[in-house]
Amino acid sequence: SSKSKFVLIDFNGEYGTLESSFPELCQSIKLSTKKDGGKIHFGEKEFWDDELLSVLFSATEKTQKPFLTHLIKSKLKYDDDLGEYLKRTIKIMFGTNPHKETVNLLKSLIPYFEEGDQQKIIDELSLFTWHSGQDKYTHPDSWLDNTTEVMQHTQATYNSNFNVTSVFDEIAIRATLQLINSVSRNYVQYDHIYPLINKIIAMSSSLAKVIEINDVQQNNKPISIISLKECNQSIKKTIPMMIAKCSFLEHKSSDNKIESFHLIIDEAHNILSESSVREAETWKDYRLELFEEIIKEGRKFGYFVTISSQRPFDISPTIVSQLHNYFIHRLVNENDLYLLKNTLSTLDAASRTLIPTLPPGACIISGTAFHTPLLVQIDRLAEESAPQSDTLDLENLWDL
């Protein structure tokens, strides 16, 4: 078996040629949120982790993250019996402290029930209405004064089974049942948690297309290329985070000093930028802290990160300054050159002045592995092995 494992995060689908060039060493996983594609496998224990799920669904630190922590503890306690969880929940929601949102929450779970039961549940739950003057539910055929009466009018729902097609269905069901329980007991405020459930449901179908949870070892080839070209923006942000976190923790806990793990991120500014208007501040902080920790601590455990970017200025300076060795191709942007000047202590002024004038394939190598910066010319790869990143030749296309 190989002493090193390499995982390449390929945002633009440029490196598929590696698999055809080295089929015995390399496997390519093409993820897609648009159609059926490959899937990444995570272990059960890795996945059911409050940190990971909080990152996955951008949970707020003070209210939503504790809710997810409780969800995981509850799963461990009651394990996989969602039917029993539903029965307990129905008894509580019509108990001594009913809440006006709980029946609507239960209705939101109808798509997750067995298809043959869905219409009966719709008909049954539609008879419950909230009486705001009395702060309780009413029913045309009952006062709902005790558990027996409630059971008589919720038979279809109470005895139904969930049809769980993915682990993300399970999270959505568990989170909804937990919210019904929690508001019925005044543990949480509905308005704080409901947005989290919306996020879980909104992301579930995309995540289910690209992630599979099981403990079977899937791949023994030393090189894995994970293409995110056909994924939506949220998956492009999320998947590299999950891979980095899970692979780092697994490698760190294995305490294996004779094997190395190499995470290679092409177009790294996509996930290592300091400024992003699209995401919550907590998500950005967690994302950068995770990679800063991996880059600082990883080498002690034989875990190494290689990043590549045409926009180094967009990457967090803390991350750039933690790197040991650099291959610098032509850069002309003032901001990029300024970053190099301020973060690369191994780069002398003479080498820096060459950077804007470097020809294609030329680069300056600098870092702790070299006594002085070196100027080198990299040979061009054969077309069949090269990344598919060439600019379209318009003169050829238009026969000029």
Residue, then its C-alpha position, 0 to 999 in steps of 0.5 A: s500500500s502507498k505511504s502517502k495519500f493525495v487529495l486534490i480539490d479541483f474547482n474547475g474540472e481541469y485535472g481529469t486527465l490525471e486519471s487517464s494518464f495514471p489509472e492504477l494510481c489515481q481516481s477521479i470523483k466528479l461531484s454534481t448537484k445538477k445530475d447523478g455523479g460521484k459521491i464522497h464517503f464520510g464515516e458515521k462518527e465523522f459526520w454526526d459531529d456538532e462542529l461539522l453539522s454547525v459548519l455545514f448548516s452555518a448554525t449560529e453559535k449561541t442558539q442553533k449550535p447547542f440545538l444541533t449538539h442536543l440533536i446528536k446526543s438524542k440520536l445517540k441515546y435513541d439511535d435510529d428509531l424515528g417512529e418512537y420519537l414521533k410517538r413521544t413527540i405527538k404526546i408532548m405537543f398536545g400536552t400541558n403546554p401546546h404551541k401554535e407552530t407545532v402542528n405546522l411543523l408536523k405538517s412540514l414532515i408529510p413529504y418524509f412519510e410513506e407515500g401511501d400514508q401522506q393523504k391520510i395524515i394531511d386530512e387528519l392534521s387539517l382538522f386541528t386549529w389553534h385557538s389563540g384565546q385559549d392558547k390551545y388546539t381545537h378539534p371539531d370532534s373533541w375537546l382534546d382534554n387528555t392523551t386518549e382523546v388526542m390519540q384517537h384523532t392522530q391515529a394515522t400520523y401516530n402509526s405512520n413510518f418515515n421513508v428515510t432516503s438519505v442521512f439528510d432526510e434523517i437530520a431534517i426529521r430529527a431537527t423538526l421533531q426536536l423543535i416541536n419537543s423543545v418549544s412544547r417544553n419552552y426550551v427554545q424560541y421557535d423563531h431562533i431555530y426555525p431558520l436552521i431547519n429551513k437551511i437543513i431542508a434547503m441544502s439536503s437535496s444538494l448534499a445528498k447528491v454528493i455525500e454518502i455516509n457509511d463506514v466502508q473504506q471506499n478507495n485504496k488508490p493513493i491519488s483522489i481528484i475531487s471535481l467540483k465543476e458541476c456543483n453549486q456555490s454552497i457545495k463548493k464552499t462546504i465540501p472542501m471544509m468537510i474533506a479538510k476537517c475529517s481527513f485532518l482529524e482522522h490522520k491526526s488520531s491515527d498517530n501514524k508517523i510513517e504515512s503522509f496525507h497531502l491536501i492540494i487545493d487548486e484555485a484556493h482563493n475560492i475557500l481561503s479568502e478573507s472577504s466574502v459577502r455571501e457568508a455569515e461572519t461565524w462561517k468565515d471565521y470557522r473556515l479560516e481558523l480550520f485551515e490556519e490550524i491545519i497549516k500550522e499543526g498539520r506537519k507535526f502529524g504528517y498532514f500537508v497542505t498545498i494551495s494554488s491561486q492566481r489571486p494570492f492577495d485574496i487569500s488570508p495573509t495568516i495562511v500565506s505566511q504559514l506556508h513553508n515553500y512557494f512556487i511563484h509564477r508571473l504576477v502583475n497585480e499591485n495587491d499580489l506583489y504587496l502581499l508577497k513583499n509583506t509575507l514572504s521573508t525568504l524572498d529577496a528584492a532582486s527576485r521580487t523585481l523579476i516576478p512581473t516579467l516572468p515568461p510562461g512556465a518560469c517561476i521563482i522557488s523560495g522557502t525553507a527548503f532552499h538556501t536562496p530563491l531559484l529561478v526555474q523554467i518548468d517543461r510544458l506537459a504533453e497535451e494529453s497529461a496537461p490540465q484542461s485550462d488553456t484559453l480557447d483559441l478564437e483565431n482557430l475557432w473562427d478560421l482566421 
